[in-house]
Amino acid sequence: MFKDFFYSIAWLFEEVLFLPFDILRNIQYDSWYIANIMTWTFIIIGIIGAAYWIKKLKEFDDNDEEDKDITSHSFL
């Protein structure tokens, strides 16, 4: 019973959920850029997130909302 359950989970991941990555692996010899589309996507998301975070940090710094007192945390 448990064996069939785990085999069905393995089948789901190997045959269904990893199918897009298998396709990307098969086209890596045709186009390096298309094969690494997931990497490029995560890099772009990371750059956008970092830019947004830095923008928000600057907004708080410009409004003097940040508590820069050394006793702002109880463990200090």
C-alpha positions in Angstrom: 0.0 0.0 0.0 2.7 2.5 1.0 4.9 1.3 -1.8 2.3 2.1 -4.4 1.8 5.5 -2.9 5.4 6.4 -3.1 5.7 5.0 -6.6 2.8 7.1 -7.7 4.5 10.2 -6.2 7.6 9.3 -8.1 5.7 8.8 -11.4 3.9 12.2 -10.9 7.2 14.1 -10.6 9.2 12.2 -13.2 6.5 12.0 -15.9 4.4 15.1 -15.3 5.9 17.8 -13.2 9.5 17.6 -14.7 8.3 17.4 -18.3 9.1 21.1 -19.0 12.6 20.6 -17.7 13.0 17.5 -19.9 12.0 19.5 -22.9 14.5 22.2 -22.0 17.2 19.6 -21.6 16.5 18.2 -25.0 16.8 21.6 -26.8 20.0 22.6 -25.1 22.0 21.7 -28.1 19.9 23.9 -30.4 19.8 27.1 -28.3 21.7 27.7 -25.1 19.5 30.8 -24.3 16.2 28.9 -24.6 17.5 26.0 -22.6 18.4 28.4 -19.8 15.2 30.3 -19.8 14.4 29.3 -16.2 17.7 30.6 -15.0 17.2 33.9 -16.8 13.7 34.1 -15.4 14.9 33.7 -11.8 17.8 36.1 -12.3 15.4 38.8 -13.6 13.0 38.2 -10.7 15.9 38.6 -8.3 17.1 41.8 -9.9 13.6 43.3 -9.8 13.1 42.2 -6.2 16.5 43.7 -5.1 15.8 47.0 -6.9 12.3 47.2 -5.3 13.8 46.4 -1.8 16.6 49.0 -2.3 14.0 51.6 -3.4 11.9 51.0 -0.3 15.0 51.2 2.0 15.8 54.6 0.4 12.3 55.8 1.0 12.4 54.9 4.7 15.8 56.5 5.0 14.7 59.7 3.3 11.7 59.9 5.6 13.8 59.3 8.7 11.5 56.4 9.7 14.4 54.1 10.5 15.3 53.7 14.2 19.1 54.0 14.2 19.4 54.0 18.0 21.8 51.3 19.2 19.2 50.2 21.8 16.5 49.6 19.2 16.7 45.8 19.8 16.4 44.2 23.2 19.4 42.0 22.7 21.6 45.0 22.3 
